[in-house]
Each structure stands twice: as C-alpha cells, then as structure tokens.
C-alpha cells in the first residue's frame, strides 16, 4: 500500500448490517494502511458505497478498524450512514453515481433529511 497511489476499499458493503468489525486478514490490512496515514505516506483511499465497517443506516462503527476514505463513491442513493455518526467523517467527499433506480428511491421515505 505504501507504493500505491490509490487504494480501493470494497471489503464490506451495505450487506453487512449493524456495526460490523472487520475480521482478519482485512483487519490487519486496514491497520497497516492507517499506520501509513499517521506517517503521511498513505495512498488516496476510495471507498465503494461506504467505508468498510461503517453501518449504512446509522453511520456507527464497531471499533476503530475503519479506513478513513478520501472519497466515497456510492450508488443509487446516499446512504444515511454517510451523513450521520462517525460515518459522516470517515466517508470523506461523497460522490453519488446514478445506477437507474432514482424513480424507485424517490418513492421511499428517507432515513435522514438534509
């Protein structure tokens, strides 16, 4: 990771419900990248849908083994967990990608209104 320009975080997705802690070996990989960040040698981190270990509904985290993203590319709709709790600060800049489900999502009551 120290030699990488970009790191893609797609370890856990929205299918992991509730605050889920990363398990080994992903836990050790995240810890190593976090150590690089402390030394300002970490690559640019892009999270897929949400940073692994962040609850998609509450933004809660089970423990500190979550990789802070520089940008989170999320699909369909912005997950509430990217707007609240620790998830809001761990997600970095949030970019929404349209995947063609906008009409269906417009009919759903949002968990968080901004």
MODELLER restraints for C-alpha pairs under 7 A, 6 or more apart:
rsr = mdl.restraints
at = mdl.atoms
rsr.add(forms.Gaussian(group=physical.xy_distance, feature=features.Distance(at['CA:1:A'], at['CA:33:A']), mean=6.70, stdev=0.5))
rsr.add(forms.Gaussian(group=physical.xy_distance, feature=features.Distance(at['CA:1:A'], at['CA:43:A']), mean=6.75, stdev=0.5))
rsr.add(forms.Gaussian(group=physical.xy_distance, feature=features.Distance(at['CA:2:A'], at['CA:36:A']), mean=6.93, stdev=0.5))
rsr.add(forms.Gaussian(group=physical.xy_distance, feature=features.Distance(at['CA:2:A'], at['CA:41:A']), mean=6.26, stdev=0.5))
rsr.add(forms.Gaussian(group=physical.xy_distance, feature=features.Distance(at['CA:2:A'], at['CA:42:A']), mean=6.02, stdev=0.5))
rsr.add(forms.Gaussian(group=physical.xy_distance, feature=features.Distance(at['CA:2:A'], at['CA:43:A']), mean=6.72, stdev=0.5))
rsr.add(forms.Gaussian(group=physical.xy_distance, feature=features.Distance(at['CA:4:A'], at['CA:43:A']), mean=5.72, stdev=0.5))
rsr.add(forms.Gaussian(group=physical.xy_distance, feature=features.Distance(at['CA:5:A'], at['CA:43:A']), mean=4.89, stdev=0.5))
rsr.add(forms.Gaussian(group=physical.xy_distance, feature=features.Distance(at['CA:5:A'], at['CA:44:A']), mean=6.11, stdev=0.5))
rsr.add(forms.Gaussian(group=physical.xy_distance, feature=features.Distance(at['CA:6:A'], at['CA:43:A']), mean=5.07, stdev=0.5))
rsr.add(forms.Gaussian(group=physical.xy_distance, feature=features.Distance(at['CA:6:A'], at['CA:44:A']), mean=4.64, stdev=0.5))
rsr.add(forms.Gaussian(group=physical.xy_distance, feature=features.Distance(at['CA:6:A'], at['CA:45:A']), mean=5.83, stdev=0.5))
rsr.add(forms.Gaussian(group=physical.xy_distance, feature=features.Distance(at['CA:7:A'], at['CA:43:A']), mean=6.01, stdev=0.5))
rsr.add(forms.Gaussian(group=physical.xy_distance, feature=features.Distance(at['CA:7:A'], at['CA:44:A']), mean=6.07, stdev=0.5))
rsr.add(forms.Gaussian(group=physical.xy_distance, feature=features.Distance(at['CA:7:A'], at['CA:45:A']), mean=4.83, stdev=0.5))
rsr.add(forms.Gaussian(group=physical.xy_distance, feature=features.Distance(at['CA:7:A'], at['CA:46:A']), mean=6.22, stdev=0.5))
rsr.add(forms.Gaussian(group=physical.xy_distance, feature=features.Distance(at['CA:8:A'], at['CA:45:A']), mean=6.00, stdev=0.5))
rsr.add(forms.Gaussian(group=physical.xy_distance, feature=features.Distance(at['CA:8:A'], at['CA:46:A']), mean=4.98, stdev=0.5))
rsr.add(forms.Gaussian(group=physical.xy_distance, feature=features.Distance(at['CA:8:A'], at['CA:47:A']), mean=5.95, stdev=0.5))
rsr.add(forms.Gaussian(group=physical.xy_distance, feature=features.Distance(at['CA:9:A'], at['CA:45:A']), mean=6.96, stdev=0.5))
rsr.add(forms.Gaussian(group=physical.xy_distance, feature=features.Distance(at['CA:9:A'], at['CA:46:A']), mean=6.03, stdev=0.5))
rsr.add(forms.Gaussian(group=physical.xy_distance, feature=features.Distance(at['CA:9:A'], at['CA:47:A']), mean=4.56, stdev=0.5))
rsr.add(forms.Gaussian(group=physical.xy_distance, feature=features.Distance(at['CA:9:A'], at['CA:48:A']), mean=5.98, stdev=0.5))
rsr.add(forms.Gaussian(group=physical.xy_distance, feature=features.Distance(at['CA:9:A'], at['CA:51:A']), mean=6.65, stdev=0.5))
rsr.add(forms.Gaussian(group=physical.xy_distance, feature=features.Distance(at['CA:9:A'], at['CA:52:A']), mean=6.75, stdev=0.5))
rsr.add(forms.Gaussian(group=physical.xy_distance, feature=features.Distance(at['CA:10:A'], at['CA:47:A']), mean=6.27, stdev=0.5))
rsr.add(forms.Gaussian(group=physical.xy_distance, feature=features.Distance(at['CA:10:A'], at['CA:48:A']), mean=5.19, stdev=0.5))
rsr.add(forms.Gaussian(group=physical.xy_distance, feature=features.Distance(at['CA:10:A'], at['CA:52:A']), mean=6.74, stdev=0.5))
rsr.add(forms.Gaussian(group=physical.xy_distance, feature=features.Distance(at['CA:11:A'], at['CA:52:A']), mean=5.77, stdev=0.5))
rsr.add(forms.Gaussian(group=physical.xy_distance, feature=features.Distance(at['CA:12:A'], at['CA:52:A']), mean=4.74, stdev=0.5))
rsr.add(forms.Gaussian(group=physical.xy_distance, feature=features.Distance(at['CA:12:A'], at['CA:53:A']), mean=6.69, stdev=0.5))
rsr.add(forms.Gaussian(group=physical.xy_distance, feature=features.Distance(at['CA:13:A'], at['CA:49:A']), mean=6.68, stdev=0.5))
rsr.add(forms.Gaussian(group=physical.xy_distance, feature=features.Distance(at['CA:13:A'], at['CA:50:A']), mean=6.79, stdev=0.5))
rsr.add(forms.Gaussian(group=physical.xy_distance, feature=features.Distance(at['CA:13:A'], at['CA:52:A']), mean=6.50, stdev=0.5))
rsr.add(forms.Gaussian(group=physical.xy_distance, feature=features.Distance(at['CA:14:A'], at['CA:56:A']), mean=5.82, stdev=0.5))
rsr.add(forms.Gaussian(group=physical.xy_distance, feature=features.Distance(at['CA:17:A'], at['CA:55:A']), mean=6.33, stdev=0.5))
rsr.add(forms.Gaussian(group=physical.xy_distance, feature=features.Distance(at['CA:18:A'], at['CA:55:A']), mean=5.41, stdev=0.5))
rsr.add(forms.Gaussian(group=physical.xy_distance, feature=features.Distance(at['CA:19:A'], at['CA:53:A']), mean=6.56, stdev=0.5))
rsr.add(forms.Gaussian(group=physical.xy_distance, feature=features.Distance(at['CA:19:A'], at['CA:54:A']), mean=6.37, stdev=0.5))
rsr.add(forms.Gaussian(group=physical.xy_distance, feature=features.Distance(at['CA:19:A'], at['CA:55:A']), mean=5.09, stdev=0.5))
rsr.add(forms.Gaussian(group=physical.xy_distance, feature=features.Distance(at['CA:19:A'], at['CA:60:A']), mean=5.84, stdev=0.5))
rsr.add(forms.Gaussian(group=physical.xy_distance, feature=features.Distance(at['CA:19:A'], at['CA:61:A']), mean=4.97, stdev=0.5))
rsr.add(forms.Gaussian(group=physical.xy_distance, feature=features.Distance(at['CA:19:A'], at['CA:62:A']), mean=4.74, stdev=0.5))
rsr.add(forms.Gaussian(group=physical.xy_distance, feature=features.Distance(at['CA:20:A'], at['CA:53:A']), mean=5.44, stdev=0.5))
rsr.add(forms.Gaussian(group=physical.xy_distance, feature=features.Distance(at['CA:20:A'], at['CA:61:A']), mean=6.90, stdev=0.5))
rsr.add(forms.Gaussian(group=physical.xy_distance, feature=features.Distance(at['CA:20:A'], at['CA:62:A']), mean=5.51, stdev=0.5))
rsr.add(forms.Gaussian(group=physical.xy_distance, feature=features.Distance(at['CA:21:A'], at['CA:53:A']), mean=5.81, stdev=0.5))
rsr.add(forms.Gaussian(group=physical.xy_distance, feature=features.Distance(at['CA:21:A'], at['CA:62:A']), mean=5.19, stdev=0.5))
rsr.add(forms.Gaussian(group=physical.xy_distance, feature=features.Distance(at['CA:21:A'], at['CA:63:A']), mean=6.26, stdev=0.5))
rsr.add(forms.Gaussian(group=physical.xy_distance, feature=features.Distance(at['CA:22:A'], at['CA:53:A']), mean=6.31, stdev=0.5))
rsr.add(forms.Gaussian(group=physical.xy_distance, feature=features.Distance(at['CA:22:A'], at['CA:65:A']), mean=6.70, stdev=0.5))
rsr.add(forms.Gaussian(group=physical.xy_distance, feature=features.Distance(at['CA:27:A'], at['CA:65:A']), mean=6.41, stdev=0.5))
rsr.add(forms.Gaussian(group=physical.xy_distance, feature=features.Distance(at['CA:30:A'], at['CA:65:A']), mean=6.52, stdev=0.5))
rsr.add(forms.Gaussian(group=physical.xy_distance, feature=features.Distance(at['CA:30:A'], at['CA:66:A']), mean=6.82, stdev=0.5))
rsr.add(forms.Gaussian(group=physical.xy_distance, feature=features.Distance(at['CA:30:A'], at['CA:67:A']), mean=5.97, stdev=0.5))
rsr.add(forms.Gaussian(group=physical.xy_distance, feature=features.Distance(at['CA:31:A'], at['CA:65:A']), mean=6.60, stdev=0.5))
rsr.add(forms.Gaussian(group=physical.xy_distance, feature=features.Distance(at['CA:33:A'], at['CA:42:A']), mean=6.25, stdev=0.5))
rsr.add(forms.Gaussian(group=physical.xy_distance, feature=features.Distance(at['CA:34:A'], at['CA:67:A']), mean=6.64, stdev=0.5))
rsr.add(forms.Gaussian(group=physical.xy_distance, feature=features.Distance(at['CA:36:A'], at['CA:42:A']), mean=4.79, stdev=0.5))
rsr.add(forms.Gaussian(group=physical.xy_distance, feature=features.Distance(at['CA:44:A'], at['CA:70:A']), mean=6.24, stdev=0.5))
rsr.add(forms.Gaussian(group=physical.xy_distance, feature=features.Distance(at['CA:45:A'], at['CA:69:A']), mean=4.91, stdev=0.5))
rsr.add(forms.Gaussian(group=physical.xy_distance, feature=features.Distance(at['CA:45:A'], at['CA:70:A']), mean=5.23, stdev=0.5))
rsr.add(forms.Gaussian(group=physical.xy_distance, feature=features.Distance(at['CA:45:A'], at['CA:71:A']), mean=6.70, stdev=0.5))
rsr.add(forms.Gaussian(group=physical.xy_distance, feature=features.Distance(at['CA:46:A'], at['CA:69:A']), mean=5.66, stdev=0.5))
rsr.add(forms.Gaussian(group=physical.xy_distance, feature=features.Distance(at['CA:46:A'], at['CA:70:A']), mean=6.09, stdev=0.5))
rsr.add(forms.Gaussian(group=physical.xy_distance, feature=features.Distance(at['CA:46:A'], at['CA:71:A']), mean=5.08, stdev=0.5))
rsr.add(forms.Gaussian(group=physical.xy_distance, feature=features.Distance(at['CA:46:A'], at['CA:72:A']), mean=5.60, stdev=0.5))
rsr.add(forms.Gaussian(group=physical.xy_distance, feature=features.Distance(at['CA:47:A'], at['CA:69:A']), mean=5.81, stdev=0.5))
rsr.add(forms.Gaussian(group=physical.xy_distance, feature=features.Distance(at['CA:47:A'], at['CA:71:A']), mean=6.41, stdev=0.5))
rsr.add(forms.Gaussian(group=physical.xy_distance, feature=features.Distance(at['CA:47:A'], at['CA:72:A']), mean=4.55, stdev=0.5))
rsr.add(forms.Gaussian(group=physical.xy_distance, feature=features.Distance(at['CA:47:A'], at['CA:73:A']), mean=6.23, stdev=0.5))
rsr.add(forms.Gaussian(group=physical.xy_distance, feature=features.Distance(at['CA:48:A'], at['CA:72:A']), mean=6.10, stdev=0.5))
rsr.add(forms.Gaussian(group=physical.xy_distance, feature=features.Distance(at['CA:48:A'], at['CA:73:A']), mean=5.46, stdev=0.5))
rsr.add(forms.Gaussian(group=physical.xy_distance, feature=features.Distance(at['CA:48:A'], at['CA:74:A']), mean=6.31, stdev=0.5))
rsr.add(forms.Gaussian(group=physical.xy_distance, feature=features.Distance(at['CA:49:A'], at['CA:72:A']), mean=6.28, stdev=0.5))
rsr.add(forms.Gaussian(group=physical.xy_distance, feature=features.Distance(at['CA:49:A'], at['CA:73:A']), mean=5.44, stdev=0.5))
rsr.add(forms.Gaussian(group=physical.xy_distance, feature=features.Distance(at['CA:49:A'], at['CA:74:A']), mean=3.84, stdev=0.5))
rsr.add(forms.Gaussian(group=physical.xy_distance, feature=features.Distance(at['CA:49:A'], at['CA:75:A']), mean=6.12, stdev=0.5))
rsr.add(forms.Gaussian(group=physical.xy_distance, feature=features.Distance(at['CA:50:A'], at['CA:72:A']), mean=5.97, stdev=0.5))
rsr.add(forms.Gaussian(group=physical.xy_distance, feature=features.Distance(at['CA:50:A'], at['CA:74:A']), mean=6.58, stdev=0.5))
rsr.add(forms.Gaussian(group=physical.xy_distance, feature=features.Distance(at['CA:50:A'], at['CA:82:A']), mean=6.95, stdev=0.5))
rsr.add(forms.Gaussian(group=physical.xy_distance, feature=features.Distance(at['CA:50:A'], at['CA:91:A']), mean=6.65, stdev=0.5))
rsr.add(forms.Gaussian(group=physical.xy_distance, feature=features.Distance(at['CA:51:A'], at['CA:67:A']), mean=6.56, stdev=0.5))
rsr.add(forms.Gaussian(group=physical.xy_distance, feature=features.Distance(at['CA:51:A'], at['CA:69:A']), mean=6.50, stdev=0.5))
rsr.add(forms.Gaussian(group=physical.xy_distance, feature=features.Distance(at['CA:51:A'], at['CA:91:A']), mean=6.15, stdev=0.5))
rsr.add(forms.Gaussian(group=physical.xy_distance, feature=features.Distance(at['CA:52:A'], at['CA:66:A']), mean=6.28, stdev=0.5))
rsr.add(forms.Gaussian(group=physical.xy_distance, feature=features.Distance(at['CA:53:A'], at['CA:61:A']), mean=5.94, stdev=0.5))
rsr.add(forms.Gaussian(group=physical.xy_distance, feature=features.Distance(at['CA:53:A'], at['CA:66:A']), mean=5.65, stdev=0.5))
rsr.add(forms.Gaussian(group=physical.xy_distance, feature=features.Distance(at['CA:54:A'], at['CA:60:A']), mean=5.76, stdev=0.5))
rsr.add(forms.Gaussian(group=physical.xy_distance, feature=features.Distance(at['CA:54:A'], at['CA:61:A']), mean=5.07, stdev=0.5))
rsr.add(forms.Gaussian(group=physical.xy_distance, feature=features.Distance(at['CA:54:A'], at['CA:81:A']), mean=6.96, stdev=0.5))
rsr.add(forms.Gaussian(group=physical.xy_distance, feature=features.Distance(at['CA:54:A'], at['CA:87:A']), mean=5.81, stdev=0.5))
rsr.add(forms.Gaussian(group=physical.xy_distance, feature=features.Distance(at['CA:55:A'], at['CA:61:A']), mean=6.31, stdev=0.5))
rsr.add(forms.Gaussian(group=physical.xy_distance, feature=features.Distance(at['CA:55:A'], at['CA:81:A']), mean=5.86, stdev=0.5))
rsr.add(forms.Gaussian(group=physical.xy_distance, feature=features.Distance(at['CA:56:A'], at['CA:79:A']), mean=5.76, stdev=0.5))
rsr.add(forms.Gaussian(group=physical.xy_distance, feature=features.Distance(at['CA:56:A'], at['CA:80:A']), mean=6.22, stdev=0.5))
rsr.add(forms.Gaussian(group=physical.xy_distance, feature=features.Distance(at['CA:56:A'], at['CA:81:A']), mean=4.37, stdev=0.5))
rsr.add(forms.Gaussian(group=physical.xy_distance, feature=features.Distance(at['CA:57:A'], at['CA:79:A']), mean=6.56, stdev=0.5))
rsr.add(forms.Gaussian(group=physical.xy_distance, feature=features.Distance(at['CA:57:A'], at['CA:80:A']), mean=4.98, stdev=0.5))
rsr.add(forms.Gaussian(group=physical.xy_distance, feature=features.Distance(at['CA:57:A'], at['CA:81:A']), mean=4.62, stdev=0.5))
rsr.add(forms.Gaussian(group=physical.xy_distance, feature=features.Distance(at['CA:58:A'], at['CA:80:A']), mean=6.41, stdev=0.5))
rsr.add(forms.Gaussian(group=physical.xy_distance, feature=features.Distance(at['CA:58:A'], at['CA:81:A']), mean=4.74, stdev=0.5))
rsr.add(forms.Gaussian(group=physical.xy_distance, feature=features.Distance(at['CA:58:A'], at['CA:84:A']), mean=6.34, stdev=0.5))
rsr.add(forms.Gaussian(group=physical.xy_distance, feature=features.Distance(at['CA:58:A'], at['CA:85:A']), mean=6.48, stdev=0.5))
rsr.add(forms.Gaussian(group=physical.xy_distance, feature=features.Distance(at['CA:59:A'], at['CA:80:A']), mean=6.98, stdev=0.5))
rsr.add(forms.Gaussian(group=physical.xy_distance, feature=features.Distance(at['CA:59:A'], at['CA:81:A']), mean=3.55, stdev=0.5))
rsr.add(forms.Gaussian(group=physical.xy_distance, feature=features.Distance(at['CA:59:A'], at['CA:82:A']), mean=6.07, stdev=0.5))
rsr.add(forms.Gaussian(group=physical.xy_distance, feature=features.Distance(at['CA:59:A'], at['CA:84:A']), mean=5.26, stdev=0.5))
rsr.add(forms.Gaussian(group=physical.xy_distance, feature=features.Distance(at['CA:59:A'], at['CA:85:A']), mean=4.68, stdev=0.5))
rsr.add(forms.Gaussian(group=physical.xy_distance, feature=features.Distance(at['CA:59:A'], at['CA:86:A']), mean=5.63, stdev=0.5))
rsr.add(forms.Gaussian(group=physical.xy_distance, feature=features.Distance(at['CA:59:A'], at['CA:87:A']), mean=4.18, stdev=0.5))
rsr.add(forms.Gaussian(group=physical.xy_distance, feature=features.Distance(at['CA:59:A'], at['CA:88:A']), mean=6.71, stdev=0.5))
rsr.add(forms.Gaussian(group=physical.xy_distance, feature=features.Distance(at['CA:60:A'], at['CA:85:A']), mean=5.68, stdev=0.5))
rsr.add(forms.Gaussian(group=physical.xy_distance, feature=features.Distance(at['CA:60:A'], at['CA:86:A']), mean=5.83, stdev=0.5))
rsr.add(forms.Gaussian(group=physical.xy_distance, feature=features.Distance(at['CA:60:A'], at['CA:87:A']), mean=6.31, stdev=0.5))
rsr.add(forms.Gaussian(group=physical.xy_distance, feature=features.Distance(at['CA:61:A'], at['CA:86:A']), mean=6.95, stdev=0.5))
rsr.add(forms.Gaussian(group=physical.xy_distance, feature=features.Distance(at['CA:68:A'], at['CA:90:A']), mean=4.69, stdev=0.5))
rsr.add(forms.Gaussian(group=physical.xy_distance, feature=features.Distance(at['CA:68:A'], at['CA:91:A']), mean=6.47, stdev=0.5))
rsr.add(forms.Gaussian(group=physical.xy_distance, feature=features.Distance(at['CA:69:A'], at['CA:90:A']), mean=5.93, stdev=0.5))
rsr.add(forms.Gaussian(group=physical.xy_distance, feature=features.Distance(at['CA:69:A'], at['CA:91:A']), mean=5.16, stdev=0.5))
rsr.add(forms.Gaussian(group=physical.xy_distance, feature=features.Distance(at['CA:69:A'], at['CA:92:A']), mean=5.31, stdev=0.5))
rsr.add(forms.Gaussian(group=physical.xy_distance, feature=features.Distance(at['CA:70:A'], at['CA:91:A']), mean=6.87, stdev=0.5))
rsr.add(forms.Gaussian(group=physical.xy_distance, feature=features.Distance(at['CA:70:A'], at['CA:92:A']), mean=4.63, stdev=0.5))
rsr.add(forms.Gaussian(group=physical.xy_distance, feature=features.Distance(at['CA:70:A'], at['CA:93:A']), mean=6.32, stdev=0.5))
rsr.add(forms.Gaussian(group=physical.xy_distance, feature=features.Distance(at['CA:71:A'], at['CA:91:A']), mean=6.30, stdev=0.5))
rsr.add(forms.Gaussian(group=physical.xy_distance, feature=features.Distance(at['CA:71:A'], at['CA:92:A']), mean=4.82, stdev=0.5))
rsr.add(forms.Gaussian(group=physical.xy_distance, feature=features.Distance(at['CA:71:A'], at['CA:93:A']), mean=4.51, stdev=0.5))
rsr.add(forms.Gaussian(group=physical.xy_distance, feature=features.Distance(at['CA:71:A'], at['CA:94:A']), mean=5.76, stdev=0.5))
rsr.add(forms.Gaussian(group=physical.xy_distance, feature=features.Distance(at['CA:72:A'], at['CA:91:A']), mean=5.57, stdev=0.5))
rsr.add(forms.Gaussian(group=physical.xy_distance, feature=features.Distance(at['CA:72:A'], at['CA:92:A']), mean=6.40, stdev=0.5))
rsr.add(forms.Gaussian(group=physical.xy_distance, feature=features.Distance(at['CA:72:A'], at['CA:93:A']), mean=6.14, stdev=0.5))
rsr.add(forms.Gaussian(group=physical.xy_distance, feature=features.Distance(at['CA:72:A'], at['CA:94:A']), mean=4.83, stdev=0.5))
rsr.add(forms.Gaussian(group=physical.xy_distance, feature=features.Distance(at['CA:72:A'], at['CA:95:A']), mean=6.10, stdev=0.5))
rsr.add(forms.Gaussian(group=physical.xy_distance, feature=features.Distance(at['CA:73:A'], at['CA:94:A']), mean=6.06, stdev=0.5))
rsr.add(forms.Gaussian(group=physical.xy_distance, feature=features.Distance(at['CA:73:A'], at['CA:95:A']), mean=4.82, stdev=0.5))
rsr.add(forms.Gaussian(group=physical.xy_distance, feature=features.Distance(at['CA:73:A'], at['CA:96:A']), mean=5.99, stdev=0.5))
rsr.add(forms.Gaussian(group=physical.xy_distance, feature=features.Distance(at['CA:73:A'], at['CA:97:A']), mean=6.93, stdev=0.5))
rsr.add(forms.Gaussian(group=physical.xy_distance, feature=features.Distance(at['CA:74:A'], at['CA:95:A']), mean=6.14, stdev=0.5))
rsr.add(forms.Gaussian(group=physical.xy_distance, feature=features.Distance(at['CA:74:A'], at['CA:96:A']), mean=5.04, stdev=0.5))
rsr.add(forms.Gaussian(group=physical.xy_distance, feature=features.Distance(at['CA:74:A'], at['CA:97:A']), mean=6.12, stdev=0.5))
rsr.add(forms.Gaussian(group=physical.xy_distance, feature=features.Distance(at['CA:75:A'], at['CA:96:A']), mean=5.77, stdev=0.5))
rsr.add(forms.Gaussian(group=physical.xy_distance, feature=features.Distance(at['CA:75:A'], at['CA:97:A']), mean=4.89, stdev=0.5))
rsr.add(forms.Gaussian(group=physical.xy_distance, feature=features.Distance(at['CA:75:A'], at['CA:98:A']), mean=6.26, stdev=0.5))
rsr.add(forms.Gaussian(group=physical.xy_distance, feature=features.Distance(at['CA:75:A'], at['CA:99:A']), mean=6.41, stdev=0.5))
rsr.add(forms.Gaussian(group=physical.xy_distance, feature=features.Distance(at['CA:76:A'], at['CA:97:A']), mean=6.25, stdev=0.5))
rsr.add(forms.Gaussian(group=physical.xy_distance, feature=features.Distance(at['CA:76:A'], at['CA:98:A']), mean=5.30, stdev=0.5))
rsr.add(forms.Gaussian(group=physical.xy_distance, feature=features.Distance(at['CA:76:A'], at['CA:99:A']), mean=5.36, stdev=0.5))
rsr.add(forms.Gaussian(group=physical.xy_distance, feature=features.Distance(at['CA:76:A'], at['CA:101:A']), mean=5.95, stdev=0.5))
rsr.add(forms.Gaussian(group=physical.xy_distance, feature=features.Distance(at['CA:76:A'], at['CA:102:A']), mean=6.68, stdev=0.5))
rsr.add(forms.Gaussian(group=physical.xy_distance, feature=features.Distance(at['CA:77:A'], at['CA:96:A']), mean=6.66, stdev=0.5))
rsr.add(forms.Gaussian(group=physical.xy_distance, feature=features.Distance(at['CA:78:A'], at['CA:96:A']), mean=6.54, stdev=0.5))
rsr.add(forms.Gaussian(group=physical.xy_distance, feature=features.Distance(at['CA:80:A'], at['CA:111:A']), mean=6.25, stdev=0.5))
rsr.add(forms.Gaussian(group=physical.xy_distance, feature=features.Distance(at['CA:80:A'], at['CA:112:A']), mean=5.85, stdev=0.5))
rsr.add(forms.Gaussian(group=physical.xy_distance, feature=features.Distance(at['CA:81:A'], at['CA:87:A']), mean=5.55, stdev=0.5))
rsr.add(forms.Gaussian(group=physical.xy_distance, feature=features.Distance(at['CA:81:A'], at['CA:88:A']), mean=6.84, stdev=0.5))
rsr.add(forms.Gaussian(group=physical.xy_distance, feature=features.Distance(at['CA:82:A'], at['CA:88:A']), mean=4.76, stdev=0.5))
rsr.add(forms.Gaussian(group=physical.xy_distance, feature=features.Distance(at['CA:82:A'], at['CA:91:A']), mean=6.18, stdev=0.5))
